[in-house]
Amino acid sequence: MAGVPKIMQSMLEAIAPTLEGGRKVMSVTIRCGVGEGSIGGPLGALQAEFPDVKMGSYPKMGQSTAMTELVLRSSDADRLRLAADRVRAMVVEAHRAAGLSTEIEVY
């Protein structure tokens, strides 16, 4: 695509009618009160179990305690829900092992 906004806009408008829409991708974010090092192994195992659900791990810096946001994405709502339930259970166990609250924020 062209770098000049007006030219790119006209190019996009020209091809827009030929573009096909895909399946809607949904996401779930789960907040985890431990660092990535504590959950990397279990999260990797869950990603292997759910290859059709993309899982991302995003550490949050500058806070007094370690914190990681886990983001799951899929176009299959049932698989996303199942994977999110498993990740949530993994986070509960990680919190329990670290002596943290097992109430997990999910959005």
C-alpha positions as a LaTeX table, in Angstrom:
\begin{tabular}{lrrr}
\hline
Residue & $x$ (\AA) & $y$ (\AA) & $z$ (\AA) \\
\hline
Met1 & 0.00 & 0.00 & 0.00 \\
Ala2 & 1.10 & 3.54 & $-0.66$ \\
Gly3 & 2.48 & 5.59 & 2.23 \\
Val4 & 0.57 & 8.79 & 1.38 \\
Pro5 & $-2.77$ & 8.57 & 3.26 \\
Lys6 & $-4.95$ & 9.93 & 0.41 \\
Ile7 & $-3.40$ & 7.57 & $-2.14$ \\
Met8 & $-3.68$ & 4.60 & 0.23 \\
Gln9 & $-7.31$ & 5.48 & 0.95 \\
Ser10 & $-8.19$ & 5.52 & $-2.75$ \\
Met11 & $-6.34$ & 2.22 & $-3.28$ \\
Leu12 & $-8.20$ & 0.60 & $-0.37$ \\
Glu13 & $-11.56$ & 1.92 & $-1.60$ \\
Ala14 & $-10.79$ & 0.41 & $-5.02$ \\
Ile15 & $-10.15$ & $-3.09$ & $-3.65$ \\
Ala16 & $-12.64$ & $-3.05$ & $-0.74$ \\
Pro17 & $-15.49$ & $-4.63$ & $-2.78$ \\
Thr18 & $-13.27$ & $-7.61$ & $-3.60$ \\
Leu19 & $-12.28$ & $-8.36$ & 0.00 \\
Glu20 & $-14.03$ & $-11.22$ & 1.75 \\
Gly21 & $-14.78$ & $-11.11$ & 5.43 \\
Gly22 & $-13.54$ & $-13.85$ & 7.70 \\
Arg23 & $-14.83$ & $-15.40$ & 10.87 \\
Lys24 & $-15.11$ & $-13.09$ & 13.84 \\
Val25 & $-12.24$ & $-13.53$ & 16.31 \\
Met26 & $-13.18$ & $-13.34$ & 19.99 \\
Ser27 & $-10.82$ & $-12.82$ & 22.90 \\
Val28 & $-10.65$ & $-13.40$ & 26.64 \\
Thr29 & $-8.15$ & $-11.71$ & 28.96 \\
Ile30 & $-7.21$ & $-13.30$ & 32.27 \\
Arg31 & $-5.19$ & $-11.35$ & 34.84 \\
Cys32 & $-2.54$ & $-13.33$ & 36.65 \\
Gly33 & $-0.78$ & $-12.09$ & 39.79 \\
Val34 & 2.48 & $-13.95$ & 39.17 \\
Gly35 & 5.24 & $-13.46$ & 36.64 \\
Glu36 & 5.63 & $-15.28$ & 33.36 \\
Gly37 & 8.35 & $-17.54$ & 34.79 \\
Ser38 & 5.83 & $-19.09$ & 37.19 \\
Ile39 & 3.30 & $-19.96$ & 34.50 \\
Gly40 & 5.39 & $-20.42$ & 31.35 \\
Gly41 & 5.55 & $-24.21$ & 31.49 \\
Pro42 & 1.86 & $-24.83$ & 32.25 \\
Leu43 & 0.79 & $-22.18$ & 29.72 \\
Gly44 & 2.98 & $-23.81$ & 27.05 \\
Ala45 & 1.34 & $-27.16$ & 27.75 \\
Leu46 & $-2.12$ & $-25.61$ & 27.41 \\
Gln47 & $-1.12$ & $-23.92$ & 24.13 \\
Ala48 & $-0.03$ & $-27.34$ & 22.82 \\
Glu49 & $-3.38$ & $-28.79$ & 23.90 \\
Phe50 & $-5.31$ & $-25.97$ & 22.20 \\
Pro51 & $-3.33$ & $-25.14$ & 19.02 \\
Asp52 & $-6.44$ & $-23.54$ & 17.51 \\
Val53 & $-6.59$ & $-20.94$ & 20.32 \\
Lys54 & $-3.87$ & $-18.28$ & 20.19 \\
Met55 & $-2.47$ & $-17.57$ & 23.65 \\
Gly56 & $-0.36$ & $-14.54$ & 24.50 \\
Ser57 & 1.42 & $-13.67$ & 27.72 \\
Tyr58 & 1.98 & $-9.98$ & 28.49 \\
Pro59 & 3.92 & $-9.00$ & 31.63 \\
Lys60 & 3.02 & $-5.70$ & 33.26 \\
Met61 & 5.97 & $-3.67$ & 34.47 \\
Gly62 & 6.19 & $-0.86$ & 36.97 \\
Gln63 & 3.90 & $-2.42$ & 39.53 \\
Ser64 & 4.82 & $-3.32$ & 43.10 \\
Thr65 & 4.17 & $-7.00$ & 42.38 \\
Ala66 & 4.55 & $-9.20$ & 39.34 \\
Met67 & 1.53 & $-9.38$ & 37.08 \\
Thr68 & 0.85 & $-10.99$ & 33.72 \\
Glu69 & $-2.13$ & $-10.63$ & 31.39 \\
Leu70 & $-2.98$ & $-13.76$ & 29.45 \\
Val71 & $-4.92$ & $-13.13$ & 26.25 \\
Leu72 & $-6.66$ & $-15.96$ & 24.40 \\
Arg73 & $-8.09$ & $-15.52$ & 20.88 \\
Ser74 & $-10.13$ & $-17.81$ & 18.67 \\
Ser75 & $-12.92$ & $-17.74$ & 16.10 \\
Asp76 & $-14.45$ & $-20.83$ & 17.76 \\
Ala77 & $-16.43$ & $-19.71$ & 20.82 \\
Asp78 & $-16.67$ & $-23.18$ & 22.34 \\
Arg79 & $-12.93$ & $-23.86$ & 22.06 \\
Leu80 & $-12.15$ & $-20.39$ & 23.40 \\
Arg81 & $-14.41$ & $-20.98$ & 26.41 \\
Leu82 & $-12.87$ & $-24.39$ & 27.11 \\
Ala83 & $-9.30$ & $-23.08$ & 26.80 \\
Ala84 & $-10.13$ & $-20.05$ & 28.98 \\
Asp85 & $-11.56$ & $-22.34$ & 31.67 \\
Arg86 & $-8.34$ & $-24.37$ & 31.66 \\
Val87 & $-6.12$ & $-21.27$ & 31.74 \\
Arg88 & $-8.23$ & $-19.83$ & 34.56 \\
Ala89 & $-7.76$ & $-23.06$ & 36.56 \\
Met90 & $-4.00$ & $-22.89$ & 35.92 \\
Val91 & $-3.91$ & $-19.30$ & 37.19 \\
Val92 & $-5.89$ & $-20.27$ & 40.31 \\
Glu93 & $-3.26$ & $-22.95$ & 41.05 \\
Ala94 & $-0.41$ & $-20.48$ & 40.44 \\
His95 & $-2.06$ & $-17.99$ & 42.80 \\
Arg96 & $-2.63$ & $-20.67$ & 45.41 \\
Ala97 & 1.04 & $-21.74$ & 45.23 \\
Ala98 & 2.14 & $-18.09$ & 45.60 \\
Gly99 & $-0.23$ & $-17.44$ & 48.52 \\
Leu100 & $-2.37$ & $-15.01$ & 46.51 \\
Ser101 & $-6.12$ & $-14.61$ & 46.24 \\
Thr102 & $-7.72$ & $-17.18$ & 43.97 \\
Glu103 & $-10.28$ & $-14.67$ & 42.69 \\
Ile104 & $-9.30$ & $-14.19$ & 39.06 \\
Glu105 & $-10.17$ & $-11.20$ & 36.88 \\
Val106 & $-11.47$ & $-12.25$ & 33.46 \\
Tyr107 & $-12.66$ & $-9.86$ & 30.78 \\
\hline
\end{tabular}
